[in-house]
Amino acid sequence: QRKNPFSSDNRLASKPVLTHRGDPTYGRPPEGSQTEQRGKDAHSHVGKEVEELCLIIRSTGEVGEDGHVSVTFGQLFETYVTISNKVVGILLRARKHGLIHFEGEMLWQGKDDDVIITLL
């Protein structure tokens, strides 16, 4: 209960020090905690999925005049959905890291099947 900021038990000897915006530990789990480890494991897992997505794009796509490999969203969706059901989420993460490019904010199955996804 010492670490529980919502506890109203006054018998506890010390309350945790609350962090504030700007503090490097703000919004982060305590070092060495299971929560921190789960976060690291999840980050590693998503990184592997992004790498796998890039490999799928490279193997199914076609090399364009600019030397970049491109594939349509519809073709990628049909190929990758058998591997993972998080195709769009992984695409967004890969774009965030500058690994791929596509037009638009979000991709929708059926509606955006002709959108070109380019591997950078």
C-alpha positions in Angstrom: 0.0 0.0 0.0 3.0 2.3 0.4 3.2 2.7 -3.4 -0.6 3.1 -3.9 -1.2 6.9 -4.3 -4.9 6.4 -3.7 -4.5 4.8 -0.3 -5.9 6.9 2.6 -4.2 4.8 5.3 -2.4 7.3 7.5 -0.4 4.7 9.3 2.0 4.2 6.4 5.4 5.6 7.1 6.0 7.2 3.7 4.1 8.1 0.6 5.7 7.8 -2.8 7.1 10.9 -4.3 4.8 12.1 -7.0 6.4 13.2 -10.3 5.5 16.2 -12.3 5.6 17.1 -16.0 9.1 17.6 -17.2 10.5 15.1 -14.8 12.2 12.3 -16.8 10.4 9.6 -14.8 6.9 11.2 -15.4 4.5 8.7 -16.9 7.0 5.8 -16.6 6.8 2.7 -14.5 9.3 2.3 -11.6 12.6 0.9 -12.8 12.9 -2.8 -12.3 9.2 -3.4 -12.0 7.2 -6.0 -13.9 5.3 -3.3 -15.6 8.6 -1.9 -17.0 9.6 -5.4 -18.2 6.2 -6.0 -19.9 6.6 -2.6 -21.7 10.0 -3.6 -22.9 8.8 -7.0 -24.1 5.9 -5.4 -26.0 8.2 -2.9 -27.6 10.5 -5.7 -28.8 7.5 -7.7 -30.1 6.1 -4.8 -32.1 9.6 -4.1 -33.5 9.8 -7.7 -34.8 6.4 -7.4 -36.4 7.5 -4.2 -38.2 10.6 -5.9 -39.5 8.5 -8.8 -40.7 6.1 -6.5 -42.4 9.0 -4.8 -44.2 10.2 -8.2 -45.4 6.7 -9.1 -46.7 6.5 -5.8 -48.6 10.0 -6.5 -50.1 9.0 -10.0 -51.2 5.5 -9.2 -52.6 6.1 -5.7 -53.9 7.6 -4.5 -57.2 10.7 -2.3 -57.6 9.7 1.1 -59.1 11.7 3.5 -61.3 12.9 5.2 -58.2 14.4 2.0 -56.8 11.9 1.7 -53.9 9.7 -1.4 -53.5 5.9 -0.7 -53.6 2.8 -2.8 -53.0 -0.9 -2.0 -52.9 -2.6 -2.1 -49.6 -5.1 -4.7 -50.8 -2.3 -7.0 -51.9 -0.4 -6.5 -48.7 -3.5 -7.0 -46.6 -4.4 -10.3 -48.2 -0.8 -11.5 -47.7 -0.2 -10.2 -44.2 -3.5 -10.9 -42.6 -2.7 -14.6 -42.5 0.3 -13.7 -40.3 -1.2 -11.0 -38.1 -4.6 -9.3 -37.7 -2.9 -6.0 -36.8 -1.9 -5.0 -40.3 -3.0 -1.4 -40.2 -1.5 -0.8 -36.7 1.9 -2.2 -37.8 1.7 -0.1 -40.9 1.2 3.0 -38.9 4.1 2.1 -36.5 6.4 1.5 -39.5 5.4 4.8 -41.0 6.0 6.6 -37.7 9.6 5.2 -37.7 10.1 6.3 -41.4 10.3 2.8 -42.8 7.3 3.1 -45.2 5.2 5.8 -46.8 1.6 5.9 -47.9 -0.9 8.6 -48.5 -3.7 9.3 -46.0 -4.1 9.1 -42.3 -5.6 5.7 -42.0 -6.1 2.7 -44.4 -9.4 0.8 -44.6 -9.9 -2.6 -46.1 -11.9 -2.4 -49.4 -11.9 1.4 -49.6 -8.1 1.9 -49.7 -7.1 -1.3 -51.5 -5.5 0.7 -54.3 -3.3 2.9 -52.0 0.4 2.4 -52.8 2.6 1.5 -49.8 6.3 2.3 -50.5 9.2 0.7 -48.6 11.7 3.4 -47.8 
